[in-house]
Amino acid sequence: MRYLGRLQEWNDDKGFGFVTPNGGGARAFVHIKAFERATRRPVVGELISYALVNDTQGRSNAAKVRFAVQAASEPRRAAGRFPGMIVGGISLALFAVAWLTGWVPLVVPLLYAAMSAITYVLYGMDKSAARHNQWRIQESSLHLFAFLCGWPGALIAQDHLRHKSVKPQFRFMFWITVVLNLLALAWLLHSGKADALDALL
């Protein structure tokens, strides 16, 4: 027998939550591995269908979980998604143009390109770990690499991989790292310290 219910709680970092059946009843534990043919991460309030099984301690677990309205919700999510790939790519292109026109030294576009590539890989590793219930990369580490000139790659990863692109608290802290990075870049350029780094290349 299959049930229809909504996710009342969901911890995306740990990959589990709880679902309450429509019409009332006891909630059941839901693990990310229980989702069938999942193409995205679930969110709180999501309508899902599932079967009920009991674990060794007699607790209710959701099994064979499916997104009840996946086909209808995917286009809506895509339409409202922040264009991270476009913004990240344009940002990297602007750093290259700024070097070509003499606004910044060569070290700037090279550093942003290298750190963006590393940050993209870290996002990919974290998403893979989340899917397989393995050790996750701490959010503070992702923010650190974004601050250290990797934020264009983070934007591309968030959009392309659809990872860390919904959670409000993470997004808020991410944009703070972007602002702080650009302020630090402006200070380095104004003080001439970036030219000193460029001389080492």
C-alpha positions as CSV (number, residue, x, y, z in Angstrom):
1,M,0.0,0.0,0.0
2,R,1.3,3.5,-0.9
3,Y,0.7,6.6,1.0
4,L,0.7,10.3,0.1
5,G,2.3,12.8,2.5
6,R,4.4,15.9,2.9
7,L,8.0,16.3,4.2
8,Q,7.6,18.1,7.5
9,E,11.3,18.1,8.3
10,W,14.3,17.6,6.1
11,N,18.1,17.9,6.9
12,D,19.7,18.1,3.5
13,D,23.3,17.9,4.9
14,K,22.5,14.6,6.6
15,G,20.1,13.4,3.9
16,F,17.1,12.5,6.0
17,G,13.8,13.9,7.4
18,F,10.2,13.0,8.3
19,V,7.0,12.7,6.3
20,T,3.4,13.1,7.7
21,P,0.7,11.4,5.7
22,N,-2.2,13.5,4.2
23,G,-5.2,13.2,6.4
24,G,-3.2,12.7,9.6
25,G,-1.4,9.9,11.2
26,A,2.0,9.0,12.6
27,R,5.0,10.5,10.8
28,A,7.6,8.2,9.2
29,F,11.4,8.5,8.8
30,V,12.6,9.3,5.3
31,H,16.2,8.7,4.0
32,I,17.6,10.1,0.8
33,K,18.5,6.5,-0.3
34,A,14.8,5.6,-0.2
35,F,14.0,7.9,-3.1
36,E,13.5,6.1,-6.5
37,R,14.8,7.7,-9.7
38,A,15.5,11.0,-7.8
39,T,16.8,13.7,-10.1
40,R,17.0,16.4,-7.4
41,R,17.1,17.0,-3.7
42,P,13.8,17.1,-1.7
43,V,12.7,20.2,0.2
44,V,10.5,20.8,3.2
45,G,6.8,20.8,2.2
46,E,7.4,18.5,-0.7
47,L,4.5,16.1,-1.6
48,I,5.8,12.5,-1.9
49,S,4.3,9.1,-2.3
50,Y,5.8,6.2,-0.4
51,A,5.4,2.7,1.1
52,L,5.7,2.0,4.8
53,V,8.1,-0.5,6.3
54,N,9.2,-1.0,9.9
55,D,12.9,-1.1,11.0
56,T,14.3,-3.6,13.5
57,Q,13.0,-1.4,16.4
58,G,9.5,-1.3,15.0
59,R,9.7,2.4,13.8
60,S,8.0,3.4,10.6
61,N,10.3,4.2,7.7
62,A,9.3,5.4,4.2
63,A,10.4,3.2,1.4
64,K,10.2,3.3,-2.4
65,V,9.8,7.1,-2.2
66,R,8.8,9.1,-5.2
67,F,8.1,12.8,-5.9
68,A,4.4,13.0,-6.2
69,V,4.5,16.1,-8.5
70,Q,8.0,15.9,-9.9
71,A,6.9,16.5,-13.5
72,A,4.9,19.6,-12.6
73,S,7.5,21.1,-10.1
74,E,10.7,20.7,-12.2
75,P,9.8,23.4,-14.8
76,R,8.8,25.8,-12.1
77,R,12.0,25.4,-10.2
78,A,14.0,25.7,-13.3
79,A,12.3,28.9,-14.3
80,G,13.0,30.6,-11.0
81,R,16.6,29.3,-10.6
82,F,19.3,31.9,-10.3
83,P,21.4,31.9,-13.5
84,G,24.6,31.0,-11.7
85,M,26.4,29.5,-14.7
86,I,25.8,32.7,-16.7
87,V,26.8,35.1,-13.8
88,G,29.8,32.9,-12.9
89,G,31.0,32.7,-16.5
90,I,30.6,36.4,-17.1
91,S,32.5,37.2,-13.9
92,L,35.5,35.1,-15.0
93,A,35.3,36.7,-18.5
94,L,35.2,40.2,-17.0
95,F,38.4,39.4,-14.9
96,A,40.1,38.4,-18.2
97,V,38.9,41.6,-19.9
98,A,40.1,43.7,-17.0
99,W,43.6,42.2,-17.4
100,L,43.6,42.7,-21.2
101,T,42.7,46.3,-20.7
102,G,45.2,46.9,-17.9
103,W,42.8,47.3,-15.0
104,V,44.2,44.3,-13.1
105,P,47.4,42.3,-13.2
106,L,47.6,38.9,-14.7
107,V,47.6,37.2,-11.3
108,V,43.9,38.2,-10.8
109,P,42.2,36.3,-13.6
110,L,44.6,33.3,-13.1
111,L,43.8,33.2,-9.4
112,Y,40.0,33.4,-9.9
113,A,40.1,30.8,-12.7
114,A,42.2,28.3,-10.6
115,M,40.2,28.8,-7.4
116,S,36.9,28.6,-9.3
117,A,37.9,25.2,-10.8
118,I,38.9,23.9,-7.3
119,T,35.7,25.2,-5.8
120,Y,33.6,23.6,-8.5
121,V,35.2,20.2,-7.8
122,L,34.5,20.6,-4.1
123,Y,30.9,21.2,-4.8
124,G,30.8,18.1,-7.0
125,M,32.4,16.0,-4.3
126,D,30.0,17.3,-1.6
127,K,27.0,16.5,-3.8
128,S,28.3,13.0,-4.5
129,A,28.9,12.5,-0.8
130,A,25.3,13.6,0.0
131,R,23.9,11.2,-2.5
132,H,25.9,8.3,-1.1
133,N,25.5,9.2,2.6
134,Q,29.3,9.7,3.0
135,W,31.3,12.3,4.8
136,R,30.3,15.8,3.7
137,I,32.5,18.8,3.1
138,Q,31.7,21.4,5.7
139,E,29.7,24.5,4.6
140,S,32.4,26.7,6.2
141,S,35.0,25.1,3.9
142,L,32.9,25.8,0.8
143,H,32.5,29.4,2.0
144,L,36.2,29.7,2.6
145,F,37.1,28.6,-1.0
146,A,34.4,31.0,-2.3
147,F,36.0,33.9,-0.4
148,L,39.4,32.9,-1.7
149,C,38.4,33.9,-5.2
150,G,36.5,30.7,-6.0
151,W,33.0,32.3,-5.9
152,P,32.5,32.3,-9.7
153,G,33.1,28.6,-9.7
154,A,30.7,28.2,-6.8
155,L,28.0,30.0,-8.7
156,I,28.6,27.7,-11.7
157,A,28.5,24.7,-9.5
158,Q,25.3,25.7,-7.7
159,D,23.5,26.2,-10.9
160,H,25.0,23.3,-13.0
161,L,25.0,20.7,-10.2
162,R,21.9,22.1,-8.5
163,H,23.7,21.9,-5.2
164,K,23.5,24.4,-2.3
165,S,21.3,26.6,-4.4
166,V,18.1,26.6,-2.3
167,K,19.1,26.8,1.4
168,P,18.5,30.4,2.5
169,Q,21.1,30.5,5.3
170,F,23.8,29.1,3.0
171,R,23.0,31.4,0.2
172,F,23.1,34.4,2.5
173,M,26.5,33.5,3.8
174,F,27.7,32.8,0.3
175,W,26.9,36.3,-0.9
176,I,28.6,37.7,2.1
177,T,31.8,35.9,1.0
178,V,31.4,37.3,-2.5
179,V,31.1,40.9,-1.2
180,L,34.1,40.4,1.2
181,N,36.2,39.0,-1.6
182,L,35.5,41.9,-4.0
183,L,36.2,44.4,-1.2
184,A,39.5,42.6,-0.5
185,L,40.3,42.7,-4.2
186,A,39.6,46.4,-4.4
187,W,41.9,47.0,-1.4
188,L,44.7,45.0,-2.9
189,L,44.4,46.8,-6.2
190,H,44.2,50.2,-4.5
191,S,47.2,49.5,-2.3
192,G,49.3,48.1,-5.1
193,K,49.8,44.7,-3.4
194,A,48.3,42.8,-6.3
195,D,51.0,44.1,-8.6
196,A,53.6,42.7,-6.2
197,L,52.0,39.3,-6.5
198,D,51.9,39.6,-10.2
199,A,55.7,40.2,-10.3
200,L,56.1,36.7,-8.8
201,L,54.6,35.1,-11.9
